[in-house]
Amino acid sequence: MTDPDPGFDPVPGTAETLAPGLRRVLAPNPSPMTFRGTNSYLLGTRGLAVIDPGPDSAAHLQALLEAVGPDQHVSHILVTHAHLDHAPLARPLAKATGAPVLAFGAARAGRSAVMQRLAASGMAGGGEGIDAGFAPDRAVRDGDRITGDGWTLEVLHTPGHIGNHISLAWGDALFCGDHVMGWASSLVSPPDGDLTDFMSSCARLRARDWRVFHPGHGAPIADPAARLDWLVAHRRGREAAILDALATGPTDAASLAARIYTDTPAALLPAAIRNVLAHLIDLSGKNRVTCHGSIAQDAIFERA
């Protein structure tokens, strides 16, 4: 598989300065879904916010603690969403620093009514790695402002990748978690992921003027508007491909993914199937496809 960004290759565990008062520490958890690893951000000069502490890794915990200078302390721990590559280290870091953990809510918080119904009917996720036991010390809500020692963050609830996903605005910069990444599109896997919400969140972010996005994985995004436009166009293209494929007759998500994601490595096809399912649920809500029986990954869909 071609490297999507060979120029982005930071050293795990090393605090790199991105801007005055902002550093990034890469976690040692590279994978096809996390790219080089999870980006943890340290914001501030004295009282620090740690944004996305990352996976359960003793080495990464040590790296974050070593990045805190003798005249500094961690005052806030912020988690953009409850996936295993972002949230588990929050509790050990809180224990080590005494700082509270802030997030939108527990792992299942923020689900749309549609996804709540699908989950209640028995639909399971696709193995994305939910930190099921995650719970913050303090739940934040859309529009909240979190103020620290010389910094302020605005909470934007940006569900889609997962229901409890938030982005954090720091002036005209945005810590966008896994909602927007420059090296790949985001996975949307029901019932935790919701494509209808994802597209709404993209539109909401596109309505503001941003200078830079700092994602959960990969390099800073220097042209956020262009990247958001690409994401929306990419999703609309997938939607059109799904509808075209359904024109030949009813089928399921797996068959559609095999026909549409022809250049996707076999290891990533399960994620592609979940993305297709997300589109089918969204199209069902728009009355553009119908499902034979209850919506499920192996259900048969046809054009309405």
LOFIVO-702697 format. One record per residue (C-alpha): x, y, z; residue in three letters. Coordinates in Angstrom, 1 decimal. Each point is the difference from the previous one (the first is absolute). Example, Ala and Ser with C-alpha at 12.3 -4.5 7.8 and 13.67 -1.06 7.14 Angstrom:
<sites>
      x      y      z residu
   12.3   -4.5    7.8    ALA
    1.4    3.4   -0.7    SER
</sites>
This chain:
<sites>
      x      y      z residu
    0.0    0.0    0.0    MET
    1.4    3.4   -1.0    THR
    0.9    2.3    3.0    ASP
   -2.6    2.8    0.0    PRO
    2.4    2.5    1.5    ASP
    3.7   -1.0    0.1    PRO
    1.0    3.5    1.1    GLY
   -1.8   -0.5    3.4    PHE
    2.2   -2.2    2.1    ASP
    0.4    1.4    3.5    PRO
    1.9   -1.9    2.7    VAL
   -2.4   -1.7    2.5    PRO
    0.3    1.3    3.5    GLY
    1.8    3.3   -1.0    THR
   -1.8    3.3    0.7    ALA
    0.0    2.1   -3.1    GLU
   -0.9    3.7    0.0    THR
   -2.7    0.8   -2.6    LEU
   -0.7    3.6    1.0    ALA
    0.7    2.2    3.0    PRO
   -1.7   -1.8    2.9    GLY
   -0.8   -3.2   -1.9    LEU
    1.9   -3.2   -0.2    ARG
   -0.7   -3.5   -1.4    ARG
    1.1   -3.3    1.4    VAL
   -0.5   -3.1   -2.3    LEU
   -1.2   -3.2    1.7    ALA
    1.8   -3.2   -1.0    PRO
   -3.1   -1.7   -1.5    ASN
    0.4    0.0   -3.8    PRO
   -2.5   -2.0   -2.0    SER
   -2.0    0.1   -3.3    PRO
   -2.8    1.8    2.0    MET
    2.2    2.3    2.1    THR
    2.7    0.9   -2.6    PHE
    3.2    0.9    1.9    ARG
   -1.8   -0.1    3.3    GLY
   -2.3    2.2    2.1    THR
    0.9    3.7    0.3    ASN
   -0.1    1.2    3.6    SER
    0.1    3.8    0.4    TYR
    1.3    2.1    2.8    LEU
   -1.6    3.5    0.0    LEU
    1.3    2.8    2.3    GLY
    3.2    1.3    1.5    THR
   -0.6   -0.6    3.7    ARG
   -3.3   -1.6    0.7    GLY
   -0.3   -2.5   -2.8    LEU
   -2.9   -1.7   -1.7    ALA
    0.7   -3.5   -1.4    VAL
   -2.2   -0.7   -2.9    ILE
   -0.5   -3.7   -0.9    ASP
    2.4   -1.7    2.4    PRO
   -0.2   -3.1   -2.2    GLY
    0.2   -3.8    0.4    PRO
    0.8   -1.9    3.1    ASP
    3.8    0.2   -0.3    SER
    2.4    0.3    2.9    ALA
    2.6    1.4   -2.4    ALA
   -2.4    2.7   -1.2    HIS
   -1.0    0.9    3.5    LEU
    3.6    0.5    0.9    GLN
    0.6    2.1   -3.1    ALA
   -2.9    2.3    0.9    LEU
    1.2    0.4    3.6    LEU
    3.5    0.7   -1.2    GLU
   -1.3    2.7   -2.3    ALA
   -1.4    1.9    3.0    VAL
    2.8    2.4    1.0    GLY
    1.0    0.8    3.7    PRO
   -2.0    3.2   -0.1    ASP
   -3.0   -1.6   -1.7    GLN
   -3.0   -2.2    1.1    HIS
   -2.8   -1.7   -1.7    VAL
   -3.3    1.7    0.8    SER
   -2.4   -1.6   -2.5    HIS
   -0.2   -3.3   -1.8    ILE
   -2.3    0.2   -3.1    LEU
   -1.2   -3.0   -2.0    VAL
   -1.5    0.5   -3.4    THR
   -1.7   -3.4   -0.1    HIS
    0.0   -3.4    1.7    ALA
    2.0   -2.2   -2.4    HIS
    2.8   -2.2    1.3    LEU
    2.7    2.0   -1.7    ASP
   -1.1    3.3    1.6    HIS
   -1.6   -0.5    3.4    ALA
    1.5   -2.8    2.2    PRO
    3.0    2.0    1.2    LEU
   -2.2    2.7    1.4    ALA
   -0.5   -1.7    3.3    ARG
    3.6   -0.9    0.7    PRO
    1.0    3.5   -1.0    LEU
   -2.6    1.5    2.3    ALA
    1.3   -2.2    2.8    LYS
    3.6    1.2   -0.6    ALA
   -0.8    3.7   -0.3    THR
   -3.2    0.5    2.0    GLY
   -1.7    1.7   -3.0    ALA
   -3.6   -0.7   -0.9    PRO
   -1.1   -1.8   -3.2    VAL
   -2.4    1.9   -2.2    LEU
   -2.0   -1.5   -2.9    ALA
   -3.5    0.1   -1.5    PHE
   -1.0   -3.0    2.0    GLY
    0.4   -3.7    0.3    ALA
    0.7   -2.3   -2.9    ALA
   -3.6   -0.2   -1.2    ARG
   -0.9    3.7    0.5    ALA
   -1.1    2.1   -2.9    GLY
   -1.5   -2.8   -2.1    ARG
   -2.8    1.2   -2.3    SER
   -3.5   -1.4    0.5    ALA
    0.4   -2.2   -3.1    VAL
    3.2   -1.5    1.3    MET
   -1.5   -0.5    3.5    GLN
   -2.8   -2.0   -1.6    ARG
    2.5   -2.1   -2.1    LEU
    2.1   -0.7    3.1    ALA
   -3.1   -1.0    2.0    ALA
   -1.0   -2.4   -2.8    SER
    3.3   -1.8    0.3    GLY
    2.3    1.6   -2.5    MET
    3.6   -0.2    1.1    ALA
    2.9    2.0   -1.1    GLY
    2.7   -1.2   -2.4    GLY
    2.8   -0.3    2.5    GLY
    1.2    3.6   -0.1    GLU
    1.3   -0.1    3.5    GLY
   -2.4    1.8    2.3    ILE
    1.3    0.8    3.5    ASP
   -3.3   -1.3    1.4    ALA
    0.9    0.8    3.6    GLY
    1.0    3.6   -0.7    PHE
   -1.7    2.7    2.0    ALA
    1.2    3.6    0.6    PRO
    0.2    1.8    3.3    ASP
   -1.9    2.8   -1.6    ARG
   -2.3   -0.1   -3.0    ALA
    0.2    3.0   -2.4    VAL
   -2.6    1.1   -2.4    ARG
   -0.1    1.7   -3.4    ASP
    0.9    3.7    0.4    GLY
    1.8   -0.4    3.3    ASP
    3.2    2.0    0.5    ARG
    2.8   -1.6    2.0    ILE
    2.4    2.5    1.3    THR
    3.5   -0.7    1.4    GLY
    3.2    1.9    0.6    ASP
    0.2    2.2   -3.0    GLY
   -2.1   -2.1   -2.3    TRP
   -3.7   -0.5   -0.8    THR
   -1.6   -2.8   -2.0    LEU
   -3.5    0.0   -1.4    GLU
   -1.8   -3.4   -0.1    VAL
   -1.6   -0.9   -3.3    LEU
   -2.0   -3.3    0.1    HIS
    0.9   -1.6   -3.3    THR
   -1.7   -3.4   -0.1    PRO
    0.4   -2.3   -2.9    GLY
    3.2   -2.1    0.5    HIS
   -1.6   -0.8    3.3    ILE
   -2.8    1.6    2.0    GLY
    2.0    1.5    2.8    ASN
    2.6    1.6   -2.3    HIS
    0.9    3.6    0.7    ILE
    2.3    2.5   -1.7    SER
    1.8    2.8    1.9    LEU
    0.4    3.4   -1.4    ALA
    3.0    2.0    1.0    TRP
   -0.5    3.3   -1.7    GLY
    0.1   -0.8   -3.8    ASP
    1.7   -3.3    0.7    ALA
   -2.0   -3.2    0.6    LEU
    0.9   -3.2    1.7    PHE
   -2.2   -2.2   -2.1    CYS
    0.7   -3.5    1.4    GLY
   -0.9   -2.6   -2.6    ASP
   -2.7    2.0   -1.8    HIS
    2.4    1.4   -2.5    VAL
    3.4   -1.4   -1.0    MET
    2.3    0.8   -2.8    GLY
    1.3   -3.5   -0.8    TRP
   -3.3   -1.8   -0.2    ALA
   -3.7    0.3    0.4    SER
   -1.6   -0.7    3.3    SER
   -1.6   -3.4    0.8    LEU
   -3.8    0.3    0.6    VAL
   -1.3   -3.3    1.5    SER
   -3.5   -0.4    1.4    PRO
   -1.4    0.1    2.6    PRO
    2.8    2.0    1.5    ASP
    0.7    1.9   -3.3    GLY
   -2.8    1.8   -1.8    ASP
    0.5    1.3   -3.6    LEU
   -2.9    2.4    0.2    THR
    1.6    1.6    3.1    ASP
    3.4   -0.1   -1.6    PHE
   -1.2    2.0   -3.0    MET
   -1.8    2.5    2.2    SER
    3.2    0.4    2.1    SER
    2.0    0.6   -3.2    CYS
   -2.4    2.7   -1.1    ALA
    0.1    1.7    3.4    ARG
    3.8    0.1    0.0    LEU
    0.0    1.2   -3.6    ARG
   -2.1    3.1    1.0    ALA
    2.9    1.4    2.0    ARG
    3.3    1.4   -1.0    ASP
    2.9   -2.2    1.2    TRP
    3.7    0.5   -0.3    ARG
    1.1   -3.5    0.9    VAL
   -1.3   -3.3    1.2    PHE
    2.0   -2.2    2.4    HIS
   -1.3   -3.6   -0.5    PRO
    0.1   -3.0    2.2    GLY
    2.3   -1.7   -2.5    HIS
    2.3    1.4   -2.6    GLY
    1.4    3.4   -0.8    ALA
   -1.7    3.4    0.5    PRO
   -2.5    0.9   -2.7    ILE
    1.0    3.3   -1.4    ALA
   -3.1    0.5   -2.2    ASP
   -2.9   -1.1    2.1    PRO
   -2.7    1.3   -2.4    ALA
    1.5   -2.0   -2.9    ALA
    0.3   -3.1    2.1    ARG
   -3.6    0.2    1.1    LEU
   -1.2    0.5   -3.6    ASP
    2.0   -3.1   -1.0    TRP
   -1.6   -2.0    2.8    LEU
   -3.5    1.0   -1.0    VAL
    0.7   -0.7   -3.7    ALA
    1.6   -3.3    0.9    HIS
   -3.1   -1.1    2.0    ARG
   -2.3    1.2   -2.8    ARG
    2.0   -2.0   -2.5    GLY
   -0.3   -3.1    2.2    ARG
   -3.8    0.6    0.2    GLU
   -0.3    0.3   -3.8    ALA
    2.1   -3.2   -0.4    ALA
   -2.3   -1.9    2.4    ILE
   -3.1    1.2   -1.8    LEU
    1.4   -0.9   -3.4    ASP
    0.9   -3.5    1.3    ALA
   -3.4   -0.5    1.4    LEU
   -1.5    0.8   -3.4    ALA
    1.0   -3.5   -1.1    THR
   -2.0   -1.6    2.8    GLY
   -0.3   -0.4    3.8    PRO
    3.1   -1.0    2.0    THR
    1.7    0.4    3.3    ASP
    2.7    2.2    1.4    ALA
    2.8   -2.5   -0.4    ALA
   -0.7   -0.6   -3.7    SER
   -0.2    3.8   -0.6    LEU
    3.3    0.6    1.7    ALA
    1.7   -2.7   -2.1    ALA
   -1.3    1.7   -3.1    ARG
    0.8    3.6    1.0    ILE
    3.2   -0.2    2.1    TYR
    2.0   -1.8   -2.7    THR
    3.3    1.6    0.9    ASP
   -0.4   -0.6    3.8    THR
    2.4   -2.5    1.7    PRO
   -1.7   -3.1    1.2    ALA
    0.8    0.9    3.7    ALA
   -2.1    3.2   -0.4    LEU
   -3.0   -1.5   -1.7    LEU
   -1.9   -0.6    3.3    PRO
    0.2    3.8    0.6    ALA
   -1.1    0.6   -3.5    ALA
   -3.1   -2.2    0.6    ILE
   -0.8    2.0    3.1    ARG
    0.3    3.2   -2.0    ASN
   -2.4   -1.3   -2.7    VAL
   -2.4   -1.1    2.7    LEU
    0.1    3.6    1.4    ALA
   -0.9    1.3   -3.5    HIS
   -2.8   -2.5   -0.3    LEU
   -1.5    1.1    3.3    ILE
    0.3    3.6   -1.0    ASP
   -1.6   -0.7   -3.4    LEU
   -2.8   -1.9    1.8    SER
   -0.7    3.0    2.1    GLY
   -0.3    2.1   -3.2    LYS
   -2.4   -2.6   -1.5    ASN
    2.5   -0.6   -2.9    ARG
    0.5   -3.7    0.9    VAL
   -2.1   -2.6    1.8    THR
    1.0   -2.9    2.1    CYS
   -1.4   -3.5   -0.1    HIS
   -0.9   -0.5    3.6    GLY
    1.9    1.6    2.9    SER
    3.2    2.0   -0.7    ILE
    3.1   -2.0    0.7    ALA
    3.4   -0.5   -1.6    GLN
   -1.1   -3.1   -1.9    ASP
   -3.4    1.5   -1.0    ALA
   -1.0    0.3   -3.6    ILE
   -0.6    3.5   -1.3    PHE
   -1.5    1.3   -3.3    GLU
   -0.6    3.3   -1.6    ARG
   -3.3    1.6    1.0    ALA
</sites>
